[in-house]
Amino acid sequence: MAFNKEDCVSQGVKCLKRVKWILLGLVIVGSIIGIWIWFLFQRAESNIVQIRHGERKILQLRGGVTMTMIYVAPGSFMMGSPSAEIGRDEDGETQHRVTLTKGFWLGETEVTQAQWYNVMGNNPSIYKDPLRPVNNISWFDCQKFIARVNEVVRQQFGCVARLPFEAEWEYAARGGTSTPYFFEGSPKKLSNDGFLKGIFKPDTTGINTYAVYMNNSSNRTQEPGKVKANPFGLKNMLGNVMEYCEDWYAEDAYASIQDGQLDPKGPAEGTERVVRGGHYNDDASQLRTAARSHTEHDEWLRTDPQNPKSIWWYSDVKGIGFRVVCEVPETINNK
């Protein structure tokens, strides 16, 4: 068969045209797929609730009683205290970096007597005042309150309430600071303890505006509105009443936490629970943000006339309360 140059050129042109149309088709199909993926992404984004750090939200209880919650975004911080901090517990406050991967809602104040009565129908507090924190309660009492309030928490916040873990509590209490207190001052200058404190009185200028403690409490709890909030907008994180945490207590708990650990929790079991923050009759040195304490089960049950003694009987504990935390679900965009 004779070679025809013109036929060869013609076939080449046809081939190039086919390639051109194939490429154009691929571009069109790719564009359609890209638009569809973008649409799906935008739709998914619209289902994610945007919450910003420091945002406030009101939990509506019955009869017009409310609970203000403040959003605390995820983050990293140094938990514990540096070796040079005055008053530190060398065994219990080993400093280590912690990262909290999930944001959470936290009560602006401790649960008040009005909020407790609204949910529980009683008020066990010694110093009666609807606006003061509920006290004279046990860790188990707190669990009963949380179980009852969770119905409205799920409906209004889409999450489940609980007590804060110790790491969450300290992160929130510090409010982004790394000093002994979230306000200016050192334990040495603020404390009543010391050889010369009978002559040189402690500096109370700053602490009086942020904490209810030995020097300004009149030996009883006070309304949260009497003090200013910390940098995260939370009141009474230090002083007024100690606050229960979810964790079991162990003095050496920090020793098992690796530096940089994510969302640490306390021991799997124990005999006492963690309490933090100090109370209205504590010295300023006991209100350090890193200071740790725990329940004293046997001591706090001493006046219980029942035999056997009840886990609900904590009548000697006038300076302890709690605040509610609500961990946000995965569908929340934490900022």
C-alpha positions, 0 to 999 in steps of 0.5 A: 500500500502506497504511503500517503502523507496527506492521510497521515497528517489528517489522522494526526489532526483527528487524534489530537482533536480526540485528545483535546475533547478527552482532556476537556471532559476530564476538566469538566468532570473534575470541576463538578467533583470539586464543586460537590466536595466543596458543597459537602464541606460547607454543609459539614461546616454549617453543622459545627457550632462555633464557640469562642474562649470566654463566651458566656451562656446561661443555663436555665433552671426552674422558676427563673433560677439560672447558672452562668457558664463560661467557655474555656478553650483547649490549651497547654499550661504548666501544672504544679509549681516551680521548685522556688515557689514559697509554700509548695509541696515538693512531693505533690506539686511537681511541675509538668506540662499538660495539654487539654485537647477539649474545651469545656463550659465551667460555672462562673461561680460555685453552685449557689444555695439558690441553684442547689435548692432549685434542683435538690429541694433542700439547703444544707448550708450553714451560712444561709443566703441564696447567693452564697455557695452551697456548703456542708455537702459531700462529693456524693451529694454533688453527684446527685445534684449533677445527675438531676441537672443533667437533663436540662444541661443536655437539652440546652448545652448538648453535653453532659455535666460532671465535676472538673478533673484536677487538670481542668480546674487548675487550668481554669483557675490560672487563667493563663498565668504561671504565677502563685496566684492569678493576681499579683502577689507572692505567698510571702507578702500575702501570708499572715504567717511569718516571724515579723508579721506581727509588726509588718502586716501582710499586703492585702491590697490585691488579694482582697479584690479577688479572693474571700479568705481569712483576712476578709471573710468575717469567718464565713462564706460570702457572695461571689459578687464581692470579688473580681473574676480571674482572666478567664472570667471565673469568680472564687476559683481561690477562696470562699469554698474549696471545690470538689474535683472528679479525681481520686487523690494521691500525693504522688499523682503528678509523678505518674504524669509524663511531661506533655501528657494529654488530658490527664486524670487522677488515679483509677482508685483511692480513698479520698477525692481531690479538693482545690482552691482553699476556703474562707478561713484559709491563709493566703499561702493556702490559696496558691493556684497549685496548692492541692488538698483532699477530702478527709473522709473519717474526720468529716464523718466524726459527728455522724450519729448513725451506725454504720456512718453514712457517706452523705454525712459531712456536717463538719465541712463548712468550707467546701462546695463545687462548680459544674463543668460540661465537656463540649462534644466533638461537633464543637469548633474550639477556639 
